[in-house]
């Protein structure tokens, strides 16, 4: 209900607002005049003349084309350019185009803006017409330069100029777009795909300073145009070619640029304008762009690559994002890292590959010293299907904070990820060299029978051949790749029982339980670590999984949307069927409980509780005993599961487990049973990998909440059709400014039964839990041995007890009942019960099992501490071993009141 109310409130804020179009242009006619604007001769003395008939025809087409471009720009809503005007061909006014010969190093057409405010459009006579024919490049240049004239009309003063990545990038995008729309001219098709797509080094900051990179930033502005066009159909752009809608720039330009003239000033201006135009800030648009842009090759190529499609993709990624390292994961290596030099307002790429088949959940971690640095990061899959904001928590070890993302990817093939670094206020972004950790979630056992989810494509890349379809209004290709991918994954996942989901392998930590006062193996007492392993339908991820676009709220909404797209009734039916199959399958779940361990612990426990699903018609299997640890009457079966932790950091917990298992529902105990041994119905062994184990730790799991501004942007990204509202009045929640201090290494401690003094200071606290379990186990073993010796001594006295009973009966003059007394005595199974019978008759039973020899065996003399140490030294044991044994005995004697005093 709360989510519903929040969404309704958001929808109210994002009510559709029609763009406010500019006034009608005073003219859309253009006239070419053979005049040099820099000449001292007045233009009226240089009439339009001196062209051949072929040239006049070309010029007429250029004029008509410019008129069409002007109509197109006017319909988009841009203000009229403040160009000089002259007399039109049929009366009225027309925009003057200066047609003269100038330096060939400049474009065929060029716009001029002088300090006195004069704005002109110029065309090079020597290159615009060649052998009486028009030049294709001229059409693109004319539209490009006319847009420059429009840009200048929004400029408040000559000094307040944007960087070329804005001025040239926008004009290049609009120029190429107009040439294609109006003349079907694509200058670069089939020969310069890199330039045509706007390929530039986006591992360098978005505000490019190099001229060529500025022109190539057209790719960013084109993407925003595609995003705006798709939003009108409640869709998102992908790698499929779309016809862009550049009207978003109208609202961006309506936000006056007052400086400062700098890269930061430009980005702050653009961020504010994009929020007003689309409801989404620059940082999120940039992250979605770079993720989508990564997959343009080979999908949008117009020429057959000279290499394989895979090599072409790799070359593209390396050019755009720098080197793109691969993090390979396998059951033997479930976690790996890559170092990336991530600059401010830039992006890098990396690949993650999980060995094997079926979809696999992976966690991605980055550690940083401040929350703000991590909040600037977004991670997305190539193709833009899924782009997620970061989840930030304090690092449980090593200092700093953790940034976390979770994705589901196909096994057996590399998945390309793009990580971008741009803060909500781009001016505050810092360079951030990051170590990206990727860990896969997985478990397996000798009783597990997973059914992997069939892997879908790792991205929305279209492995199209050359000459990818050009955009057209009749076939715009609007679709929502993220929604399609989520719905397809949900439908396929409901048919699987996967052992590679984050929901199927997780840990939880109960820190607030009272400390143990008795043996953990008998009581399961004290603070606990619990591990739950379960085959799960690979359909619905946990709430932190990146299944769509945006922050945390956006990911939740994308999951709800996938359920709706798949059909709520169908989803519910298939989910229930999958869960029932899981419940009916033997070995489909394993629960492990052991003492609480801290980050850095490695070592083993052989007293863990392990419970395994017995499947349909059976009870649960448990790791108990199998020997009864309580001598004589009564039963007590110690937990006997074996668990080994090979690595435990905030990134990953992985290890192994094994157990002999008993189904107690199939065991019948009788009153006569003494010291029974449980039957072993099954054995199990297996391994597990838990990614992001801190998620089950309440001390760390919840930290930086979603702000109102972030939630509103999530809504705009989840429902693009309502995302062009005005959010300028919303109060943006400030990111907490906390610093986690200098980052240090995660601890790593090999914990055994050695005295704590033998470990480092850090590992003493980490290994104490293992040391205490060694103490409990030693004490329990000693107690068992003492009780067993006592019972053995008593059983050795059974014949003596029987003879004494005979004598007692005769002394009581009950010879006629002797046979009955002896029969009752013989019917008792246990020596303790036989002794209890004698006690009930009033006999003195203190001597049974308690004579001098038996007393020494059953109740050994308790030594003083000094006597105990002396005995150890007589055995020529190493001092380290002596110290260890003394430590164990000190712990044990403290539990029973301390060492005895010397006599």
C-alpha positions in Angstrom: 0.0 0.0 0.0 2.8 2.4 0.9 4.5 1.7 -2.5 1.3 2.3 -4.3 0.7 5.6 -2.6 4.3 6.6 -3.4 3.9 5.8 -7.0 0.6 7.7 -7.2 2.2 10.7 -5.7 5.1 10.4 -8.2 2.7 10.2 -11.1 1.0 13.4 -9.9 4.3 15.2 -10.0 5.2 13.7 -13.4 1.9 14.7 -15.1 2.6 15.1 -18.7 3.6 18.6 -19.7 3.4 19.6 -23.4 6.6 21.4 -24.5 6.3 25.1 -25.0 7.2 25.6 -28.6 8.9 28.8 -29.7 7.2 31.5 -31.8 6.9 30.9 -35.6 10.0 31.7 -37.5 9.8 35.0 -39.5 10.9 33.1 -42.6 12.1 29.6 -43.6 13.4 30.8 -47.0 17.1 31.1 -47.9 18.8 32.9 -50.6 22.4 32.3 -51.7 24.3 35.5 -52.5 27.6 35.5 -54.2 29.0 37.9 -51.6 32.0 37.9 -49.2 30.7 39.0 -45.8 34.1 40.3 -45.0 34.4 42.5 -48.2 34.0 46.3 -47.9 31.7 46.3 -51.0 28.1 46.5 -50.0 26.0 43.4 -50.7 23.5 45.3 -52.9 26.2 46.1 -55.3 26.9 42.4 -55.7 23.7 41.0 -57.1 23.1 37.3 -57.3 24.5 36.5 -60.7 27.3 34.9 -62.6 26.4 31.2 -62.2 25.9 28.7 -65.0 22.6 27.0 -65.5 23.9 23.8 -63.8 25.1 25.8 -60.8 21.9 27.7 -60.5 20.1 24.4 -60.4 22.3 23.1 -57.6 22.0 26.4 -55.6 18.2 26.2 -56.0 18.3 22.7 -54.5 20.5 23.9 -51.6 18.1 26.7 -50.9 15.2 24.4 -51.0 17.0 22.0 -48.7 17.8 24.7 -46.2 14.2 25.7 -46.2 13.2 22.1 -45.4 15.8 22.0 -42.6 14.4 25.2 -41.2 10.9 23.8 -41.2 12.1 20.7 -39.5 14.0 22.7 -36.8 11.0 25.0 -36.4 8.6 22.1 -35.8 11.0 20.7 -33.2 10.4 24.0 -31.3 13.7 25.8 -31.7 13.9 29.6 -31.8 14.5 31.2 -35.2 18.2 31.9 -35.8 19.2 35.6 -35.6 20.6 35.5 -39.1 20.9 38.4 -41.5 17.9 38.6 -43.8 17.5 39.7 -47.4 14.8 39.9 -50.0 13.3 36.6 -50.9 12.9 35.1 -54.4 9.1 35.8 -54.4 9.0 38.9 -52.2 9.1 38.9 -48.5 12.2 38.1 -46.5 14.8 35.3 -46.7 17.8 34.4 -44.7 21.0 35.4 -46.5 23.6 32.7 -47.2 27.0 34.1 -48.2 28.4 32.1 -51.1 32.0 32.8 -51.8 35.4 31.1 -51.9 37.3 30.6 -48.6 39.9 28.4 -47.0 39.5 24.7 -47.8 40.6 23.8 -44.3 37.2 24.9 -43.1 34.0 22.9 -43.7 32.1 23.4 -46.9 29.5 25.4 -44.9 30.3 27.4 -41.8 28.5 29.6 -39.3 30.1 32.8 -38.0 29.5 34.5 -34.7 31.4 37.8 -34.1 32.0 39.8 -31.0 29.7 42.5 -32.2 26.9 39.9 -32.3 26.8 39.4 -36.1 25.7 35.9 -37.0 26.1 34.6 -40.6 25.8 31.4 -42.6 28.5 30.9 -45.3 29.2 28.3 -48.0 32.4 27.7 -49.9 31.8 28.3 -53.6 34.8 26.2 -54.7 33.7 23.0 -53.0 29.9 23.1 -52.8 29.5 22.6 -56.5 31.9 20.2 -58.3 31.5 19.8 -62.1 28.1 21.3 -61.9 26.9 18.7 -59.3 26.0 19.1 -55.6 28.3 17.5 -53.0 26.7 15.2 -50.5 28.8 16.6 -47.7 27.3 20.0 -48.3 23.8 18.9 -47.2 25.1 17.7 -43.9 27.3 20.8 -43.4 24.4 23.2 -44.2 22.1 21.6 -41.5 25.0 21.4 -39.1 25.9 25.1 -39.5 22.3 26.3 -39.5 22.0 24.6 -36.1 25.0 26.6 -34.9 23.1 29.7 -35.9 20.2 28.5 -33.7 22.5 27.8 -30.8 23.9 31.3 -30.9 20.3 32.7 -30.7 20.1 31.2 -27.2 23.5 32.6 -26.1 23.1 35.5 -23.7 26.4 37.1 -24.6 29.4 36.5 -26.8 31.6 35.4 -23.8 29.1 32.8 -22.5 30.1 30.1 -24.9 29.7 26.3 -24.4 32.5 23.8 -25.0 32.8 22.2 -28.4 31.5 18.9 -27.0 28.1 20.7 -26.7 28.3 23.1 -29.7 29.9 20.8 -32.3 28.5 17.5 -30.8 24.9 18.8 -31.0 25.3 20.4 -34.5 27.0 17.2 -35.8 24.1 15.1 -34.6 21.4 17.4 -36.0 23.3 17.8 -39.3 23.6 14.1 -39.9 20.0 13.6 -38.9 18.6 16.3 -41.2 20.7 15.1 -44.2 19.3 11.6 -43.7 15.7 12.6 -43.0 15.4 15.0 -45.9 17.7 13.7 -48.5 18.5 10.1 -47.4 22.2 11.2 -47.4 24.6 9.3 -45.1 28.0 10.6 -45.9 29.9 8.0 -43.8 27.9 4.9 -44.5 30.0 1.9 -45.5 33.3 3.7 -45.1 33.6 5.6 -41.9 31.4 3.8 -39.4 33.5 4.8 -36.4 32.9 8.5 -37.1 29.3 7.9 -38.2 28.5 6.2 -34.9 30.3 8.9 -32.9 33.0 6.6 -31.7 35.3 8.5 -29.2 37.2 7.8 -26.1 34.5 7.8 -23.4 37.0 6.6 -20.9 38.0 10.2 -21.0 35.7 12.9 -19.5 32.5 13.6 -21.4 33.4 17.3 -21.8 36.0 16.6 -24.6 38.5 19.3 -25.4 39.9 17.7 -28.6 38.1 19.0 -31.7 37.5 15.6 -33.3 36.2 14.1 -30.1 33.9 17.1 -29.8 32.3 16.3 -33.2 32.1 12.6 -32.3 30.2 13.5 -29.1 27.3 13.6 -31.5 26.8 10.0 -30.3 25.7 11.2 -26.9 23.3 13.8 -28.2 21.9 11.3 -30.7 21.3 8.8 -27.9 19.4 11.4 -25.9 17.3 12.1 -29.1 16.6 8.3 -29.4 15.7 8.2 -25.7 13.3 11.1 -26.1 11.7 9.5 -29.1 11.3 6.2 -27.4 9.9 7.7 -24.2 6.9 8.9 -26.2 6.1 5.3 -26.7 6.9 4.3 -23.1 10.0 2.5 -24.4 13.7 2.8 -24.2 16.4 3.0 -26.8 18.7 0.0 -27.4 21.1 -1.0 -30.2 18.3 -1.1 -32.8 18.4 2.0 -34.9 15.8 4.6 -33.9 14.8 7.9 -35.5 15.8 10.5 -32.8 13.7 13.3 -31.5 15.8 16.3 -30.7 13.0 18.4 -29.3 14.3 17.7 -25.8 17.0 20.3 -26.6 14.4 23.0 -26.8 13.8 22.8 -23.0 17.5 22.4 -22.4 18.1 25.7 -24.3 15.3 27.4 -22.5 17.4 27.1 -19.4 19.7 30.1 -19.9 23.4 29.5 -19.5 24.8 32.1 -17.1 28.3 30.5 -16.7 30.8 29.8 -15.5 32.5 29.2 -18.9 34.0 25.8 -18.0 33.4 22.1 -18.3 31.8 22.0 -14.9 29.6 25.0 -15.8 28.5 23.2 -19.0 27.6 20.0 -17.2 25.7 21.8 -14.4 23.7 23.7 -17.0 23.0 20.5 -19.0 22.0 18.5 -15.9 19.4 21.1 -14.9 18.1 21.3 -18.4 17.8 17.5 -18.8 16.0 17.2 -15.5 13.4 19.7 -16.7 13.1 18.1 -20.1 13.1 14.5 -19.2 12.9 14.1 -15.4 16.3 12.5 -15.4 19.7 14.0 -14.6 22.8 14.0 -16.7 24.5 11.2 -14.6 21.8 8.7 -15.3 21.5 9.6 -18.9 25.2 9.3 -19.3 25.3 5.9 -17.6 22.4 4.6 -19.8 24.1 6.0 -22.9 27.6 4.5 -22.4 26.0 1.1 -21.6 23.9 1.1 -24.7 26.6 2.6 -26.9 29.0 -0.2 -26.0 26.9 -2.6 -28.1 26.6 -0.5 -31.2 29.3 -2.6 -32.9 28.7 -4.9 -34.7 24.9 -4.1 -34.5 25.0 -0.7 -36.3 27.8 -1.3 -38.7 27.1 -0.5 -42.3 30.1 -2.3 -43.7 31.3 -5.8 -43.3 34.1 -5.7 -40.6 37.5 -6.8 -41.8 37.7 -9.1 -38.7 35.2 -11.4 -37.0 32.2 -9.9 -35.4 33.6 -10.7 -32.0 36.9 -9.0 -32.8 35.1 -6.0 -34.1 33.2 -5.8 -30.8 36.4 -6.1 -28.8 38.2 -3.4 -30.9 35.2 -1.1 -30.4 35.2 -1.6 -26.7 38.9 -1.1 -26.3 38.8 2.1 -28.4 35.8 3.6 -26.5 36.6 2.4 -23.0 40.2 1.6 -22.9 41.3 -2.0 -22.2 38.3 -4.2 -21.2 39.7 -6.9 -18.8 37.9 -10.2 -18.3 37.1 -11.6 -14.9 36.7 -15.4 -15.3 34.9 -17.3 -12.6 34.5 -21.0 -12.0 33.6 -23.3 -9.1 37.3 -23.4 -8.1 37.7 -19.6 -8.5 34.3 -18.1 -7.6 35.7 -14.5 -7.1 38.0 -12.3 -9.1 39.0 -8.6 -9.5 40.1 -6.1 -12.1 41.7 -2.7 -11.6 40.3 0.1 -13.6 41.5 3.7 -13.8 38.1 5.4 -13.8 38.3 9.1 -14.5 35.7 11.7 -13.5 32.7 11.9 -15.7 33.9 9.0 -17.8 33.3 5.3 -18.2 35.3 2.0 -18.4 34.3 -1.5 -19.3 35.0 -5.0 -18.0 33.8 -8.5 -18.7 32.5 -11.2 -16.4 32.4 -14.8 -17.4 31.0 -17.6 -15.3 32.0 -21.2 -16.4 29.2 -23.7 -17.1 25.7 -23.6 -18.3 22.6 -21.8 -17.2 22.1 -18.3 -15.8 24.2 -17.3 -12.8 23.8 -14.5 -10.3 26.9 -12.4 -9.7 27.6 -9.6 -7.3 29.8 -6.7 -8.2 31.6 -4.8 -5.5 33.7 -1.6 -5.4 35.2 -0.3 -2.2 35.7 3.4 -1.6 36.6 5.8 1.2 33.5 8.0 0.8 29.8 7.5 0.2 29.8 10.3 -2.4 32.5 8.6 -4.5 30.5 5.4 -4.7 27.2 7.2 -5.3 28.6 8.5 -8.5 29.0 5.0 -9.9 26.5 3.2 -12.2 27.0 -0.3 -13.7 25.1 -1.5 -16.8 25.2 -4.3 -19.3 26.3 -3.6 -22.9 23.2 -2.8 -24.9 21.6 -0.9 -22.0 19.1 -3.5 -21.0 20.0 -3.2 -17.4 21.7 -0.2 -15.7 21.8 0.1 -11.9 22.6 2.6 -9.3 24.8 1.6 -6.5 23.8 0.2 -3.0 26.2 1.6 -0.4 26.9 0.1 3.0 29.8 0.4 5.5 32.5 -2.2 4.8 32.4 -4.8 7.6 36.1 -5.1 7.4 39.1 -3.2 6.0 37.6 0.2 6.3 35.7 2.4 3.9 32.3 1.7 2.2 31.1 -0.9 -0.2 29.3 -0.2 -3.4 27.2 -3.2 -4.6 25.3 -4.3 -7.7 23.8 -7.7 -8.5 23.2 -9.0 -12.1 22.0 -12.3 -13.6 24.1 -13.3 -16.6 24.3 -16.3 -18.9 27.0 -18.8 -18.1 29.6 -19.9 -20.6 30.1 -16.6 -22.3 31.6 -13.2 -21.3 29.1 -10.5 -20.4 30.3 -6.9 -21.0 29.7 -4.4 -18.2 30.1 -0.6 -18.3 30.9 1.3 -15.1 30.4 5.1 -15.3 31.6 7.7 -12.8 29.4 10.8 -12.7 27.9 12.4 -9.6 24.4 13.8 -9.5 26.2 17.1 -9.5 28.8 16.3 -12.2 31.0 19.2 -11.1 31.7 17.3 -7.9 32.9 14.1 -9.5 36.4 12.9 -8.6 38.8 10.5 -10.4 38.3 7.1 -8.9 40.8 4.2 -9.6 38.6 1.2 -8.7 39.2 -2.4 -8.0 36.1 -4.2 -9.3 35.3 -7.5 -7.5 32.9 -10.0 -9.2 31.7 -13.0 -7.3 29.3 -15.7 -8.5 26.6 -17.3 -6.2 26.5 -21.1 -6.4 26.2 -24.3 -4.4 26.2 -28.0 -5.1 26.1 -31.2 -3.2 26.1 -35.0 -3.8 22.3 -34.9 -3.2 21.5 -31.9 -5.4 19.8 -32.2 -8.8 19.5 -28.7 -10.3 17.8 -27.9 -13.5 19.6 -24.8 -14.9 17.7 -22.0 -16.5 18.3 -21.8 -20.2 20.6 -18.8 -20.9 19.2 -16.0 -22.9 21.5 -13.6 -24.8 23.9 -11.8 -22.5 22.8 -8.5 -24.0 20.4 -6.9 -26.5 23.1 -6.7 -29.1 21.9 -7.4 -32.6 24.5 -9.3 -34.5 23.4 -7.6 -37.6 25.4 -7.8 -40.8 26.6 -4.7 -42.7 24.2 -2.0 -43.7 22.1 -2.1 -40.5 18.6 -0.7 -41.1 18.6 3.0 -41.2 15.9 4.8 -39.1 12.7 5.8 -40.7 9.4 7.2 -39.4 7.5 4.3 -40.9 9.6 1.7 -39.0 10.8 3.5 -35.9 11.7 0.3 -34.1 10.4 1.5 -30.7 10.8 -1.2 -28.1 11.8 -1.6 -24.5 14.7 -4.1 -24.4 14.9 -4.1 -20.6 11.3 -5.0 -20.2 11.5 -7.6 -22.9 14.6 -9.1 -21.3 13.1 -9.1 -17.9 9.8 -10.8 -19.0 11.7 -13.4 -21.1 14.0 -14.2 -18.1 11.0 -14.4 -15.7 9.1 -16.9 -18.0 12.2 -19.1 -18.5 13.3 -18.9 -14.9 10.0 -20.2 -13.6 10.7 -23.5 -15.4 14.1 -24.0 -13.7 15.5 -25.1 -10.4 18.7 -23.3 -10.2 21.7 -23.6 -7.8 23.2 -20.4 -9.1 20.9 -17.7 -7.7 21.6 -15.2 -4.9 18.4 -16.1 -3.2 19.5 -19.8 -3.2 22.7 -19.3 -1.3 22.9 -16.7 1.4 24.1 -16.3 5.0 22.6 -14.6 8.0 24.3 -13.6 11.3 22.6 -13.4 14.7 24.9 -11.3 16.8 22.6 -10.5 19.8 22.0 -14.0 21.2 23.3 -14.7 24.7 26.7 -16.4 24.9 26.8 -20.2 25.3 26.8 -21.6 28.9 26.8 -25.2 27.7 28.2 -27.2 24.8 27.1 -25.6 21.4 26.9 -29.0 19.8 24.1 -30.0 22.2 22.2 -26.7 22.5 22.9 -24.7 19.3 23.4 -21.8 21.7 25.1 -18.4 21.4 25.5 -16.0 18.5 25.1 -17.9 15.2 26.0 -18.0 11.6 23.4 -19.6 9.4 23.8 -20.7 5.8 20.8 -21.5 3.7 21.3 -23.3 0.4 18.3 -24.0 -1.8 17.4 -24.7 -5.4 15.3 -21.8 -6.5 13.4 -20.9 -9.7 15.7 -18.7 -11.5 13.0 -16.2 -12.1 12.5 -13.5 -9.4 15.7 -12.0 -8.0 16.2 -10.4 -4.6 15.3 -6.8 -4.3 18.9 -5.7 -5.0 19.1 -7.4 -8.3 19.6 -5.1 -11.3 16.8 -6.2 -13.7 15.9 -2.8 -15.2 17.2 0.7 -15.2 17.7 3.1 -12.3 18.2 3.0 -8.6 16.8 0.6 -6.0 13.2 1.6 -6.5 13.6 1.4 -10.2 14.8 -2.2 -10.0 11.9 -3.2 -7.8 9.4 -1.6 -10.2 11.1 -3.4 -13.1 10.5 -6.7 -11.4 6.9 -5.9 -10.8 6.6 -4.8 -14.4 8.1 -8.2 -15.6 5.5 -10.0 -13.5 2.7 -7.9 -15.0 4.1 -8.5 -18.5 4.2 -12.2 -17.9 0.8 -12.2 -16.4 0.2 -12.1 -12.6 -1.9 -15.3 -12.6 0.5 -17.2 -14.8 3.5 -16.1 -12.7 1.8 -17.1 -9.5 0.8 -20.5 -10.8 4.2 -21.3 -12.2 5.9 -20.0 -9.1 3.8 -22.2 -6.8 4.5 -25.2 -9.1 8.2 -24.6 -9.0 8.3 -24.2 -5.3 6.3 -27.4 -4.8 8.7 -29.3 -7.0 11.5 -27.9 -5.0 9.8 -29.0 -1.7 9.3 -32.5 -3.1 12.9 -33.0 -4.3 15.3 -34.7 -1.9 18.4 -32.6 -1.2 16.9 -29.5 -2.7 17.7 -27.4 0.4 20.5 -27.5 3.0 20.5 -25.5 6.2 23.7 -25.1 8.1 24.1 -23.5 11.6 27.4 -22.9 13.3 28.9 -20.5 15.8 29.1 -16.8 14.7 32.2 -16.2 12.7 33.8 -12.8 11.8 35.2 -11.6 8.5 38.6 -13.1 7.9 37.8 -16.5 9.5 39.0 -19.6 7.8 38.8 -22.9 9.4 36.5 -25.8 10.2 33.8 -26.9 12.7 32.6 -30.5 13.1 29.7 -29.6 15.5 27.5 -27.7 13.0 23.8 -28.4 12.6 23.0 -29.5 9.1 19.4 -30.1 8.0 18.7 -31.4 4.5 15.3 -31.6 2.8 14.1 -35.2 2.7 11.7 -34.7 -0.2 8.2 -35.9 -0.7 7.1 -38.5 1.9 10.2 -38.1 4.1 11.2 -36.0 7.0 14.2 -33.8 7.1 17.6 -35.4 7.3 19.8 -34.2 10.2 23.5 -34.5 11.1 23.4 -35.9 14.6 25.5 -38.3 16.6 25.3 -41.0 15.5 26.5 -42.1 19.0 24.5 -41.2 22.0 26.7 -38.8 24.0 24.8 -39.3 27.3 26.0 -42.4 29.1 23.2 -44.5 30.5 19.6 -43.5 30.6 18.5 -40.5 28.5 19.6 -39.6 25.0 21.7 -36.7 23.7 22.9 -36.6 20.1 25.5 -34.0 19.4 25.4 -32.0 16.1 27.9 -33.6 13.8 27.9 -31.6 10.6 31.3 -30.7 9.2 31.8 -27.2 7.7 35.0 -25.7 6.4 35.2 -22.0 5.5 37.9 -21.4 2.9 37.4 -17.6 2.5 35.2 -15.1 4.3 35.4 -11.5 3.2 32.7 -8.9 2.7 32.8 -10.0 -1.0 32.4 -13.7 -0.6 32.0 -16.6 1.8 32.9 -20.0 0.3 33.6 -23.4 1.7 32.5 -27.0 1.9 30.3 -29.2 4.1 29.7 -32.9 4.7 27.6 -35.0 7.1 26.1 -38.4 7.9 22.4 -37.9 7.9 19.5 -39.4 9.8 15.8 -39.1 9.3 14.5 -39.1 12.9 11.0 -39.7 11.7 12.1 -43.1 10.7 13.8 -44.0 14.0 11.8 -45.6 16.8 13.3 -45.4 20.3 12.1 -47.7 23.1 12.4 -47.3 26.9 14.9 -50.2 26.9 17.3 -48.4 24.6 20.5 -47.5 26.4 23.2 -45.5 24.5 21.6 -46.1 21.1 23.4 -45.4 17.8 21.4 -43.6 15.1 21.1 -45.2 11.7 22.7 -43.3 8.8 20.2 -43.0 6.1 22.1 -40.7 3.8 25.5 -39.0 3.4 26.0 -35.6 1.9 29.0 -33.5 0.8 29.1 -30.3 -1.1 30.4 -26.8 -1.7 28.9 -23.3 -1.5 29.7 -19.8 -2.6 27.8 -16.9 -1.0 28.3 -13.5 -2.7 27.9 -10.4 -0.6 27.5 -12.2 2.7 27.1 -8.9 4.5 23.6 -8.7 3.1 22.5 -11.1 5.9 24.2 -9.0 8.6 21.8 -6.5 10.1 24.7 -4.5 11.4 25.7 -3.5 7.9 23.0 -4.3 5.4 20.9 -1.2 5.5 22.6 2.2 5.2 22.1 4.8 2.5 18.4 5.1 1.7 16.9 6.2 -1.6 16.4 10.0 -1.7 13.2 11.6 -3.0 15.1 12.8 -6.1 16.5 9.4 -6.8 13.0 7.9 -6.4 11.5 10.4 -8.8 14.3 9.6 -11.4 13.6 5.9 -10.9 10.0 6.5 -11.8 10.9 8.5 -14.9 13.2 5.7 -16.0 10.7 2.9 -15.2 7.9 4.7 -17.1 9.6 6.8 -19.8 6.3 8.1 -21.1 5.6 10.1 -18.0 9.2 11.2 -17.4 9.1 14.7 -18.9 7.7 16.5 -15.9 9.2 19.3 -14.0 11.1 18.2 -10.9 12.8 21.5 -10.2 10.8 22.1 -7.0 11.9 18.8 -5.5 14.3 18.9 -2.6 17.3 16.7 -3.3 18.4 14.7 -0.3 22.1 15.3 0.3 24.3 12.3 0.2 25.8 11.6 3.6 29.3 12.9 3.7 30.8 10.2 5.9 34.3 8.9 5.3 35.3 5.4 6.0 38.9 6.3 6.4 41.9 4.8 4.6 41.2 1.4 3.0 43.1 -1.5 4.4 43.3 -5.2 3.4 40.6 -7.6 4.5 41.9 -9.9 7.4 42.6 -13.5 6.7 43.1 -15.9 9.6 43.7 -19.6 9.6 41.9 -20.6 12.8 42.6 -23.8 14.7 42.9 -25.0 18.3 46.2 -23.2 19.1 46.4 -20.9 22.0 45.1 -17.4 21.1 48.4 -15.9 22.0 49.9 -17.5 19.0 47.8 -15.4 16.6 48.1 -11.8 15.5 46.0 -9.2 17.4 43.5 -9.1 14.6 43.2 -12.8 14.3 42.9 -13.4 18.1 39.4 -11.9 18.0 38.5 -13.7 14.7 39.8 -17.1 15.9 38.4 -17.0 19.5 35.2 -18.7 18.3 37.2 -21.7 17.1 39.3 -21.8 20.2 36.2 -21.9 22.4 34.7 -24.7 20.3 37.9 -26.6 20.8 37.5 -26.1 24.6 33.9 -27.2 24.6 34.8 -30.3 22.5 37.7 -31.2 24.8 35.6 -30.7 27.9 32.7 -32.8 26.4 35.2 -35.5 25.4 36.7 -35.6 28.9 33.3 -35.8 30.5 32.2 -38.6 28.2 35.4 -40.6 28.9 34.9 -40.2 32.7 31.3 -41.2 32.5 32.1 -44.2 30.3 34.8 -45.4 32.6 32.4 -45.1 35.6 29.7 -47.0 33.7 32.2 -49.7 32.6 33.3 -50.1 36.3 29.6 -50.5 37.3 28.9 -53.1 34.7 31.9 -55.0 35.9 30.2 -55.2 39.3 26.9 -56.6 38.0 27.7 -60.2 39.2 28.8 -58.8 42.6 25.4 -56.9 42.8 23.5 -60.1 42.1 25.3 -62.1 44.7 24.8 -59.3 47.2 21.1 -59.3 46.4 20.8 -63.0 47.1 22.6 -62.5 50.4 20.3 -59.5 51.2 17.1 -61.5 50.5 18.2 -64.4 52.7 19.2 -62.0 55.5 15.7 -60.6 55.2 14.2 -64.1 55.5 12.6 -63.8 52.1 14.0 -66.9 50.6 10.6 -67.8 49.1 10.8 -64.6 47.1 14.4 -64.9 46.0 13.6 -66.0 42.5 11.2 -63.1 41.9 13.8 -60.6 43.3 16.5 -62.0 41.0 14.2 -62.1 38.0 13.4 -58.4 38.4 17.1 -57.7 38.7 18.0 -59.6 35.6 15.2 -57.9 33.6 16.9 -54.5 33.9 19.0 -53.8 30.8 21.4 -51.2 32.3 23.8 -51.6 35.2 22.4 -48.2 36.5 18.9 -49.7 36.6 20.1 -52.8 38.4 21.8 -50.6 41.0 18.6 -48.5 41.3 16.7 -51.7 42.1 19.1 -52.5 44.9 18.7 -48.9 46.2 14.9 -49.3 46.3 15.3 -52.3 48.6 17.4 -50.3 51.0 20.7 -51.9 50.2 24.0 -49.9 50.4 25.1 -49.4 46.8 28.0 -47.0 47.4 30.6 -49.7 46.7 29.5 -50.7 43.3 31.6 -49.3 40.5 33.4 -47.4 43.3 36.1 -49.6 44.8 39.6 -48.3 44.9 40.6 -49.6 41.5 37.3 -48.7 39.9 37.3 -45.3 41.6 40.7 -44.5 40.1 39.4 -45.4 36.6 36.0 -43.7 36.9 37.0 -40.8 39.0 40.6 -39.9 38.4 42.3 -37.8 41.1 42.0 -34.1 40.2 45.4 -32.6 40.2 46.4 -29.1 41.2 47.5 -26.8 38.4 51.2 -27.2 39.3 50.8 -31.0 39.4 49.2 -31.0 36.0 52.0 -28.9 34.5 54.6 -31.1 36.1 53.0 -34.2 34.6 53.0 -32.6 31.1 56.7 -31.7 31.4 57.5 -35.3 32.4 56.2 -36.3 29.0 58.8 -34.2 27.2 56.1 -32.3 25.2 56.9 -29.1 23.3 56.3 -25.9 25.2 53.8 -24.7 22.6 51.8 -27.9 23.2 52.0 -27.6 26.9 50.8 -24.0 26.8 47.9 -25.0 24.6 46.8 -27.9 26.9 47.2 -25.6 30.0 45.0 -23.1 28.3 42.3 -25.7 27.6 42.4 -27.0 31.2 42.2 -23.4 32.6 39.0 -22.9 30.6 37.6 -26.2 31.7 38.4 -25.9 35.4 37.0 -22.3 35.5 33.6 -23.8 34.5 33.6 -26.1 37.5 34.9 -23.7 40.1 38.6 -23.5 39.5 41.6 -25.8 40.2 41.8 -27.6 43.5 44.0 -26.1 46.2 47.1 -28.0 47.2 46.6 -30.3 50.3 
